[in-house]
């Protein structure tokens, strides 16, 4: 199995190299050269099997011969053995044909754990075999950073640096990043938005001298290994409702487009998906794109669902590549236009292709709060604001309701207690095993939204850089 860049100017790589690289050197995102397919009988055979076993079977075709089967199976067992529900990702029924997939039973109460716990083990395994170190840098709108910290803390081969926007995430999200005592974890509070954090990380990947010196790697949703790990729960939940013998639909609270794109991966593998509904808050660039064909960046508006406060949805580039017949010239042109004028236009053909699988709608703050109240009143359950956005969008869906709709619940309500309490008047309880989170000391460095300042901080922290620094001349500054 080989992987190619969406921009067509980076060499094909195998799974391990793609996992360690994160972003292609031409600025593009990696996708498989060909899509592996699951036969209907294989999909049906996943019914009733443990989640870790199914995960290994779904991920295995993407690895080729890079990691032995027994190592993958062992790491999957380790990754999901610590989840606090026997089903790992339980499915509950909310209505006649509406179901909620609970993705928050991992160590940081968010869906990011499902990919990050496995990714950390895969990366540490590969680096140890090679006798190498890596510096992982993560831009986070809230949940990715905490999941990365929990997954990579204390690992021998990796230093982890997380960038988050100051004042734009919940206290619980922040503390999950800043209270880790491990020396290999570094939290950076950036004076800006998530898009600023993401732009700095992309800039560092494109600053090749810096990238090589610190052995830079990324575990944001641009990392292909994360995408394929997230495709697993689309398959398991669909099988629980009768796939492959009947289609299902999904509503996905969406920011950076990685989670909903994982559903597209499952579709390309053969899972019968009726449609993928993109649910956004008022930062609705993807809704506007599907409605008009114009991808146009606007100002980020802070909301009670901060993990979706994003205007530049990086993983949309992967879908753009597919919708344009895998023509990298079209992607390069669109990304060049986005960098220059903060917009690009989809061709009529590409837009029609996307609309065959995807639909989109948004929920504003009032609709989100009303949904939190309604779910609590009707079911006695709390839902977090991101899940509430998805449920509100599902309620407005006018498509055929015959396929069951699976709504992805991406975070535990206790991660956003202020927002939930403001909506319904009751504060959701924090799980007992996290009761002392608010008392743990924090370690954090505050920085401006400046790539050079961030690079200097990372150079001082990176063990990989400190080994190489003795062999090379001083690092040239990044281009302004």
Secondary structure as a PSIPRED ss2 file (coil, helix, strand):
# PSIPRED VFORMAT (PSIPRED V4.0)

   1 X C   1.000  0.000  0.000
   2 X C   1.000  0.000  0.000
   3 X E   0.000  0.000  1.000
   4 X E   0.000  0.000  1.000
   5 X E   0.000  0.000  1.000
   6 X C   1.000  0.000  0.000
   7 X C   1.000  0.000  0.000
   8 X C   1.000  0.000  0.000
   9 X C   1.000  0.000  0.000
  10 X C   1.000  0.000  0.000
  11 X C   1.000  0.000  0.000
  12 X C   1.000  0.000  0.000
  13 X E   0.000  0.000  1.000
  14 X C   1.000  0.000  0.000
  15 X H   0.000  1.000  0.000
  16 X H   0.000  1.000  0.000
  17 X H   0.000  1.000  0.000
  18 X H   0.000  1.000  0.000
  19 X H   0.000  1.000  0.000
  20 X H   0.000  1.000  0.000
  21 X H   0.000  1.000  0.000
  22 X C   1.000  0.000  0.000
  23 X C   1.000  0.000  0.000
  24 X C   1.000  0.000  0.000
  25 X C   1.000  0.000  0.000
  26 X C   1.000  0.000  0.000
  27 X C   1.000  0.000  0.000
  28 X C   1.000  0.000  0.000
  29 X C   1.000  0.000  0.000
  30 X E   0.000  0.000  1.000
  31 X E   0.000  0.000  1.000
  32 X E   0.000  0.000  1.000
  33 X C   1.000  0.000  0.000
  34 X C   1.000  0.000  0.000
  35 X C   1.000  0.000  0.000
  36 X C   1.000  0.000  0.000
  37 X C   1.000  0.000  0.000
  38 X C   1.000  0.000  0.000
  39 X C   1.000  0.000  0.000
  40 X H   0.000  1.000  0.000
  41 X H   0.000  1.000  0.000
  42 X H   0.000  1.000  0.000
  43 X H   0.000  1.000  0.000
  44 X H   0.000  1.000  0.000
  45 X C   1.000  0.000  0.000
  46 X C   1.000  0.000  0.000
  47 X C   1.000  0.000  0.000
  48 X C   1.000  0.000  0.000
  49 X C   1.000  0.000  0.000
  50 X C   1.000  0.000  0.000
  51 X H   0.000  1.000  0.000
  52 X H   0.000  1.000  0.000
  53 X H   0.000  1.000  0.000
  54 X H   0.000  1.000  0.000
  55 X H   0.000  1.000  0.000
  56 X H   0.000  1.000  0.000
  57 X H   0.000  1.000  0.000
  58 X H   0.000  1.000  0.000
  59 X H   0.000  1.000  0.000
  60 X H   0.000  1.000  0.000
  61 X H   0.000  1.000  0.000
  62 X H   0.000  1.000  0.000
  63 X H   0.000  1.000  0.000
  64 X C   1.000  0.000  0.000
  65 X C   1.000  0.000  0.000
  66 X C   1.000  0.000  0.000
  67 X C   1.000  0.000  0.000
  68 X C   1.000  0.000  0.000
  69 X H   0.000  1.000  0.000
  70 X H   0.000  1.000  0.000
  71 X H   0.000  1.000  0.000
  72 X H   0.000  1.000  0.000
  73 X H   0.000  1.000  0.000
  74 X H   0.000  1.000  0.000
  75 X H   0.000  1.000  0.000
  76 X H   0.000  1.000  0.000
  77 X H   0.000  1.000  0.000
  78 X H   0.000  1.000  0.000
  79 X H   0.000  1.000  0.000
  80 X H   0.000  1.000  0.000
  81 X H   0.000  1.000  0.000
  82 X C   1.000  0.000  0.000
  83 X C   1.000  0.000  0.000
  84 X C   1.000  0.000  0.000
  85 X C   1.000  0.000  0.000
  86 X C   1.000  0.000  0.000
  87 X C   1.000  0.000  0.000
  88 X C   1.000  0.000  0.000
  89 X C   1.000  0.000  0.000
  90 X C   1.000  0.000  0.000
  91 X E   0.000  0.000  1.000
  92 X E   0.000  0.000  1.000
  93 X E   0.000  0.000  1.000
  94 X C   1.000  0.000  0.000
  95 X C   1.000  0.000  0.000
  96 X C   1.000  0.000  0.000
  97 X C   1.000  0.000  0.000
  98 X E   0.000  0.000  1.000
  99 X E   0.000  0.000  1.000
 100 X E   0.000  0.000  1.000
 101 X E   0.000  0.000  1.000
 102 X E   0.000  0.000  1.000
 103 X C   1.000  0.000  0.000
 104 X C   1.000  0.000  0.000
 105 X C   1.000  0.000  0.000
 106 X C   1.000  0.000  0.000
 107 X C   1.000  0.000  0.000
 108 X C   1.000  0.000  0.000
 109 X C   1.000  0.000  0.000
 110 X E   0.000  0.000  1.000
 111 X C   1.000  0.000  0.000
 112 X H   0.000  1.000  0.000
 113 X H   0.000  1.000  0.000
 114 X H   0.000  1.000  0.000
 115 X H   0.000  1.000  0.000
 116 X H   0.000  1.000  0.000
 117 X H   0.000  1.000  0.000
 118 X H   0.000  1.000  0.000
 119 X H   0.000  1.000  0.000
 120 X H   0.000  1.000  0.000
 121 X H   0.000  1.000  0.000
 122 X H   0.000  1.000  0.000
 123 X H   0.000  1.000  0.000
 124 X H   0.000  1.000  0.000
 125 X H   0.000  1.000  0.000
 126 X H   0.000  1.000  0.000
 127 X H   0.000  1.000  0.000
 128 X H   0.000  1.000  0.000
 129 X H   0.000  1.000  0.000
 130 X H   0.000  1.000  0.000
 131 X C   1.000  0.000  0.000
 132 X C   1.000  0.000  0.000
 133 X C   1.000  0.000  0.000
 134 X E   0.000  0.000  1.000
 135 X E   0.000  0.000  1.000
 136 X E   0.000  0.000  1.000
 137 X E   0.000  0.000  1.000
 138 X E   0.000  0.000  1.000
 139 X E   0.000  0.000  1.000
 140 X E   0.000  0.000  1.000
 141 X C   1.000  0.000  0.000
 142 X C   1.000  0.000  0.000
 143 X H   0.000  1.000  0.000
 144 X H   0.000  1.000  0.000
 145 X H   0.000  1.000  0.000
 146 X H   0.000  1.000  0.000
 147 X H   0.000  1.000  0.000
 148 X H   0.000  1.000  0.000
 149 X H   0.000  1.000  0.000
 150 X H   0.000  1.000  0.000
 151 X H   0.000  1.000  0.000
 152 X H   0.000  1.000  0.000
 153 X C   1.000  0.000  0.000
 154 X C   1.000  0.000  0.000
 155 X C   1.000  0.000  0.000
 156 X C   1.000  0.000  0.000
 157 X C   1.000  0.000  0.000
 158 X E   0.000  0.000  1.000
 159 X E   0.000  0.000  1.000
 160 X E   0.000  0.000  1.000
 161 X E   0.000  0.000  1.000
 162 X E   0.000  0.000  1.000
 163 X E   0.000  0.000  1.000
 164 X E   0.000  0.000  1.000
 165 X E   0.000  0.000  1.000
 166 X C   1.000  0.000  0.000
 167 X C   1.000  0.000  0.000
 168 X C   1.000  0.000  0.000
 169 X C   1.000  0.000  0.000
 170 X C   1.000  0.000  0.000
 171 X H   0.000  1.000  0.000
 172 X H   0.000  1.000  0.000
 173 X H   0.000  1.000  0.000
 174 X H   0.000  1.000  0.000
 175 X H   0.000  1.000  0.000
 176 X H   0.000  1.000  0.000
 177 X H   0.000  1.000  0.000
 178 X H   0.000  1.000  0.000
 179 X C   1.000  0.000  0.000
 180 X C   1.000  0.000  0.000
 181 X C   1.000  0.000  0.000
 182 X C   1.000  0.000  0.000
 183 X C   1.000  0.000  0.000
 184 X C   1.000  0.000  0.000
 185 X E   0.000  0.000  1.000
 186 X E   0.000  0.000  1.000
 187 X E   0.000  0.000  1.000
 188 X E   0.000  0.000  1.000
 189 X E   0.000  0.000  1.000
 190 X E   0.000  0.000  1.000
 191 X E   0.000  0.000  1.000
 192 X C   1.000  0.000  0.000
 193 X C   1.000  0.000  0.000
 194 X H   0.000  1.000  0.000
 195 X H   0.000  1.000  0.000
 196 X H   0.000  1.000  0.000
 197 X H   0.000  1.000  0.000
 198 X H   0.000  1.000  0.000
 199 X H   0.000  1.000  0.000
 200 X H   0.000  1.000  0.000
 201 X H   0.000  1.000  0.000
 202 X H   0.000  1.000  0.000
 203 X H   0.000  1.000  0.000
 204 X H   0.000  1.000  0.000
 205 X H   0.000  1.000  0.000
 206 X H   0.000  1.000  0.000
 207 X C   1.000  0.000  0.000
 208 X H   0.000  1.000  0.000
 209 X H   0.000  1.000  0.000
 210 X H   0.000  1.000  0.000
 211 X H   0.000  1.000  0.000
 212 X H   0.000  1.000  0.000
 213 X H   0.000  1.000  0.000
 214 X C   1.000  0.000  0.000
 215 X C   1.000  0.000  0.000
 216 X E   0.000  0.000  1.000
 217 X E   0.000  0.000  1.000
 218 X C   1.000  0.000  0.000
 219 X C   1.000  0.000  0.000
 220 X C   1.000  0.000  0.000
 221 X C   1.000  0.000  0.000
 222 X C   1.000  0.000  0.000
 223 X C   1.000  0.000  0.000
 224 X H   0.000  1.000  0.000
 225 X H   0.000  1.000  0.000
 226 X H   0.000  1.000  0.000
 227 X H   0.000  1.000  0.000
 228 X H   0.000  1.000  0.000
 229 X H   0.000  1.000  0.000
 230 X H   0.000  1.000  0.000
 231 X H   0.000  1.000  0.000
 232 X H   0.000  1.000  0.000
 233 X H   0.000  1.000  0.000
 234 X H   0.000  1.000  0.000
 235 X H   0.000  1.000  0.000
 236 X H   0.000  1.000  0.000
 237 X H   0.000  1.000  0.000
 238 X H   0.000  1.000  0.000
 239 X H   0.000  1.000  0.000
 240 X H   0.000  1.000  0.000
 241 X C   1.000  0.000  0.000
 242 X C   1.000  0.000  0.000
 243 X C   1.000  0.000  0.000
 244 X C   1.000  0.000  0.000
 245 X C   1.000  0.000  0.000
 246 X C   1.000  0.000  0.000
 247 X C   1.000  0.000  0.000
 248 X E   0.000  0.000  1.000
 249 X E   0.000  0.000  1.000
 250 X E   0.000  0.000  1.000
 251 X E   0.000  0.000  1.000
 252 X E   0.000  0.000  1.000
 253 X E   0.000  0.000  1.000
 254 X C   1.000  0.000  0.000
 255 X C   1.000  0.000  0.000
 256 X C   1.000  0.000  0.000
 257 X C   1.000  0.000  0.000
 258 X H   0.000  1.000  0.000
 259 X H   0.000  1.000  0.000
 260 X H   0.000  1.000  0.000
 261 X H   0.000  1.000  0.000
 262 X H   0.000  1.000  0.000
 263 X H   0.000  1.000  0.000
 264 X H   0.000  1.000  0.000
 265 X H   0.000  1.000  0.000
 266 X H   0.000  1.000  0.000
 267 X H   0.000  1.000  0.000
 268 X H   0.000  1.000  0.000
 269 X C   1.000  0.000  0.000
 270 X C   1.000  0.000  0.000
 271 X C   1.000  0.000  0.000
 272 X C   1.000  0.000  0.000
 273 X E   0.000  0.000  1.000
 274 X E   0.000  0.000  1.000
 275 X E   0.000  0.000  1.000
 276 X E   0.000  0.000  1.000
 277 X E   0.000  0.000  1.000
 278 X E   0.000  0.000  1.000
 279 X E   0.000  0.000  1.000
 280 X E   0.000  0.000  1.000
 281 X C   1.000  0.000  0.000
 282 X C   1.000  0.000  0.000
 283 X C   1.000  0.000  0.000
 284 X C   1.000  0.000  0.000
 285 X H   0.000  1.000  0.000
 286 X H   0.000  1.000  0.000
 287 X H   0.000  1.000  0.000
 288 X H   0.000  1.000  0.000
 289 X H   0.000  1.000  0.000
 290 X H   0.000  1.000  0.000
 291 X H   0.000  1.000  0.000
 292 X H   0.000  1.000  0.000
 293 X C   1.000  0.000  0.000
 294 X E   0.000  0.000  1.000
 295 X E   0.000  0.000  1.000
 296 X E   0.000  0.000  1.000
 297 X C   1.000  0.000  0.000
 298 X C   1.000  0.000  0.000
 299 X C   1.000  0.000  0.000
 300 X C   1.000  0.000  0.000
 301 X C   1.000  0.000  0.000
 302 X C   1.000  0.000  0.000
 303 X C   1.000  0.000  0.000
 304 X C   1.000  0.000  0.000
 305 X C   1.000  0.000  0.000
 306 X H   0.000  1.000  0.000
 307 X H   0.000  1.000  0.000
 308 X H   0.000  1.000  0.000
 309 X C   1.000  0.000  0.000
 310 X C   1.000  0.000  0.000
 311 X C   1.000  0.000  0.000
 312 X C   1.000  0.000  0.000
 313 X C   1.000  0.000  0.000
 314 X C   1.000  0.000  0.000
 315 X C   1.000  0.000  0.000
 316 X H   0.000  1.000  0.000
 317 X H   0.000  1.000  0.000
 318 X H   0.000  1.000  0.000
 319 X H   0.000  1.000  0.000
 320 X H   0.000  1.000  0.000
 321 X H   0.000  1.000  0.000
 322 X H   0.000  1.000  0.000
 323 X H   0.000  1.000  0.000
 324 X C   1.000  0.000  0.000
 325 X C   1.000  0.000  0.000
 326 X C   1.000  0.000  0.000
 327 X C   1.000  0.000  0.000
 328 X H   0.000  1.000  0.000
 329 X H   0.000  1.000  0.000
 330 X H   0.000  1.000  0.000
 331 X H   0.000  1.000  0.000
 332 X H   0.000  1.000  0.000
 333 X H   0.000  1.000  0.000
 334 X H   0.000  1.000  0.000
 335 X H   0.000  1.000  0.000
 336 X H   0.000  1.000  0.000
 337 X H   0.000  1.000  0.000
 338 X H   0.000  1.000  0.000
 339 X H   0.000  1.000  0.000
 340 X H   0.000  1.000  0.000
 341 X H   0.000  1.000  0.000
 342 X C   1.000  0.000  0.000
 343 X E   0.000  0.000  1.000
 344 X E   0.000  0.000  1.000
 345 X E   0.000  0.000  1.000
 346 X C   1.000  0.000  0.000
 347 X C   1.000  0.000  0.000
 348 X H   0.000  1.000  0.000
 349 X H   0.000  1.000  0.000
 350 X H   0.000  1.000  0.000
 351 X H   0.000  1.000  0.000
 352 X H   0.000  1.000  0.000
 353 X H   0.000  1.000  0.000
 354 X H   0.000  1.000  0.000
 355 X H   0.000  1.000  0.000
 356 X C   1.000  0.000  0.000
 357 X C   1.000  0.000  0.000
 358 X E   0.000  0.000  1.000
 359 X E   0.000  0.000  1.000
 360 X E   0.000  0.000  1.000
 361 X E   0.000  0.000  1.000
 362 X E   0.000  0.000  1.000
 363 X C   1.000  0.000  0.000
 364 X C   1.000  0.000  0.000
 365 X H   0.000  1.000  0.000
 366 X H   0.000  1.000  0.000
 367 X H   0.000  1.000  0.000
 368 X H   0.000  1.000  0.000
 369 X H   0.000  1.000  0.000
 370 X H   0.000  1.000  0.000
 371 X H   0.000  1.000  0.000
 372 X H   0.000  1.000  0.000
 373 X H   0.000  1.000  0.000
 374 X H   0.000  1.000  0.000
 375 X H   0.000  1.000  0.000
 376 X H   0.000  1.000  0.000
 377 X H   0.000  1.000  0.000
 378 X H   0.000  1.000  0.000
 379 X H   0.000  1.000  0.000
 380 X C   1.000  0.000  0.000
 381 X C   1.000  0.000  0.000
 382 X C   1.000  0.000  0.000
 383 X C   1.000  0.000  0.000
 384 X C   1.000  0.000  0.000
 385 X H   0.000  1.000  0.000
 386 X H   0.000  1.000  0.000
 387 X H   0.000  1.000  0.000
 388 X H   0.000  1.000  0.000
 389 X H   0.000  1.000  0.000
 390 X H   0.000  1.000  0.000
 391 X H   0.000  1.000  0.000
 392 X H   0.000  1.000  0.000
 393 X H   0.000  1.000  0.000
 394 X H   0.000  1.000  0.000
 395 X H   0.000  1.000  0.000
 396 X H   0.000  1.000  0.000
 397 X C   1.000  0.000  0.000
 398 X C   1.000  0.000  0.000
 399 X C   1.000  0.000  0.000
 400 X C   1.000  0.000  0.000
 401 X C   1.000  0.000  0.000
 402 X C   1.000  0.000  0.000
 403 X C   1.000  0.000  0.000
 404 X E   0.000  0.000  1.000
 405 X E   0.000  0.000  1.000
 406 X E   0.000  0.000  1.000
 407 X E   0.000  0.000  1.000
 408 X E   0.000  0.000  1.000
 409 X E   0.000  0.000  1.000
 410 X C   1.000  0.000  0.000
 411 X E   0.000  0.000  1.000
 412 X C   1.000  0.000  0.000
 413 X H   0.000  1.000  0.000
 414 X H   0.000  1.000  0.000
 415 X H   0.000  1.000  0.000
 416 X H   0.000  1.000  0.000
 417 X H   0.000  1.000  0.000
 418 X H   0.000  1.000  0.000
 419 X H   0.000  1.000  0.000
 420 X H   0.000  1.000  0.000
 421 X H   0.000  1.000  0.000
 422 X H   0.000  1.000  0.000
 423 X H   0.000  1.000  0.000
 424 X H   0.000  1.000  0.000
 425 X C   1.000  0.000  0.000
 426 X C   1.000  0.000  0.000
 427 X C   1.000  0.000  0.000
 428 X C   1.000  0.000  0.000
 429 X C   1.000  0.000  0.000
 430 X C   1.000  0.000  0.000
 431 X C   1.000  0.000  0.000
 432 X H   0.000  1.000  0.000
 433 X H   0.000  1.000  0.000
 434 X H   0.000  1.000  0.000
 435 X C   1.000  0.000  0.000
 436 X C   1.000  0.000  0.000
 437 X H   0.000  1.000  0.000
 438 X H   0.000  1.000  0.000
 439 X H   0.000  1.000  0.000
 440 X C   1.000  0.000  0.000
 441 X C   1.000  0.000  0.000
 442 X C   1.000  0.000  0.000
 443 X C   1.000  0.000  0.000
 444 X C   1.000  0.000  0.000
 445 X E   0.000  0.000  1.000
 446 X E   0.000  0.000  1.000
 447 X E   0.000  0.000  1.000
 448 X E   0.000  0.000  1.000
 449 X C   1.000  0.000  0.000
 450 X C   1.000  0.000  0.000
 451 X H   0.000  1.000  0.000
 452 X H   0.000  1.000  0.000
 453 X H   0.000  1.000  0.000
 454 X H   0.000  1.000  0.000
 455 X H   0.000  1.000  0.000
 456 X H   0.000  1.000  0.000
 457 X H   0.000  1.000  0.000
 458 X H   0.000  1.000  0.000
 459 X H   0.000  1.000  0.000
 460 X H   0.000  1.000  0.000
 461 X H   0.000  1.000  0.000
 462 X C   1.000  0.000  0.000
 463 X H   0.000  1.000  0.000
 464 X H   0.000  1.000  0.000
 465 X H   0.000  1.000  0.000
 466 X H   0.000  1.000  0.000
 467 X H   0.000  1.000  0.000
 468 X H   0.000  1.000  0.000
 469 X C   1.000  0.000  0.000
 470 X C   1.000  0.000  0.000
 471 X C   1.000  0.000  0.000
 472 X C   1.000  0.000  0.000
 473 X C   1.000  0.000  0.000
 474 X C   1.000  0.000  0.000
 475 X C   1.000  0.000  0.000
 476 X C   1.000  0.000  0.000
 477 X C   1.000  0.000  0.000
 478 X C   1.000  0.000  0.000
 479 X C   1.000  0.000  0.000
 480 X C   1.000  0.000  0.000
